[in-house]
């Protein structure tokens, strides 16, 4: 075998070895990148969920306060209606 042929075979072997190592690197890198991306998405989802829960609590508090206020206003209004009716009956009677 001539020296050029030996070098060509060696070069081809090194190219194949480089491609194989690249494939192994990619095979190791893809799961790591997937795990990293999954962790980032979970962290952001947890933060978003916490913000939504906080907003939900605020809305619940406001709704409860308004409901309580409306119930008190309803009671006061009904009491006023009853008083005005009793005043009208006593004036008419």
C-alpha positions in Angstrom: 0.0 0.0 0.0 1.2 3.4 -0.8 1.5 6.1 1.8 -1.3 8.2 0.2 -3.7 5.3 0.4 -2.8 4.7 4.0 -3.4 8.4 4.8 -6.7 8.3 2.9 -7.9 5.3 4.9 -6.7 6.9 8.2 -8.4 10.1 7.2 -11.7 8.3 6.4 -11.4 6.4 9.7 -10.9 9.7 11.6 -13.9 11.2 9.8 -16.1 8.2 10.7 -14.8 8.4 14.3 -15.6 12.1 14.4 -19.1 11.5 13.1 -19.6 8.7 15.7 -18.4 11.0 18.5 -20.7 13.8 17.3 -23.6 11.4 17.3 -22.8 10.2 20.8 -22.5 13.9 21.9 -25.8 14.7 20.4 -27.4 11.6 22.0 -26.1 12.9 25.4 -27.0 16.5 24.8 -30.6 16.0 23.7 -31.9 14.5 26.9 -30.0 17.1 29.0 -31.5 19.9 26.9 -34.9 18.4 27.2 -34.6 18.1 31.0 -33.4 21.7 31.2 -36.2 23.0 29.1 -38.8 21.0 31.1 -37.4 22.4 34.4 -37.7 26.0 33.0 -41.3 25.4 31.8 -42.2 23.9 35.2 -40.6 26.8 37.1 -42.5 29.4 35.0 -45.7 27.4 35.3 -45.3 27.3 39.1 -44.7 31.1 39.2 -47.7 31.7 36.9 -49.9 29.4 39.1 -48.8 31.3 42.2 -49.8 34.6 40.6 -53.1 33.2 39.5 -53.8 31.9 43.0 -53.0 35.3 44.4 -55.3 37.0 42.0 -58.0 34.4 42.7 -57.7 35.1 46.5 -58.0 38.8 45.9 -61.1 38.4 43.7 -62.6 36.0 46.3 -62.0 38.6 49.0 -63.5 41.4 47.0 -66.5 39.2 46.0 -67.0 38.2 49.7 -66.8 41.8 50.8 -69.3 42.9 48.1 -71.6 40.1 48.9 -71.6 41.0 52.6 -72.1 44.7 51.8 -75.0 43.8 49.5 -76.6 41.6 52.1 -76.4 44.3 54.7 -77.8 46.8 52.2 -80.6 44.4 51.4 -81.4 44.0 55.1 -81.4 47.8 55.6 -83.6 48.3 52.6 -86.1 45.7 53.7 -86.2 47.2 57.2 -86.8 50.6 55.6 -89.6 49.2 53.5 -91.2 47.6 56.5 -91.0 50.8 58.5 -92.5 52.9 55.7 -95.3 50.4 55.3 -96.0 50.4 59.0 -95.9 54.2 59.0 -98.4 54.3 56.1 -100.7 51.8 57.8 -100.6 53.7 61.1 -101.4 57.0 59.2 -104.2 55.4 57.3 -105.6 53.5 60.4 
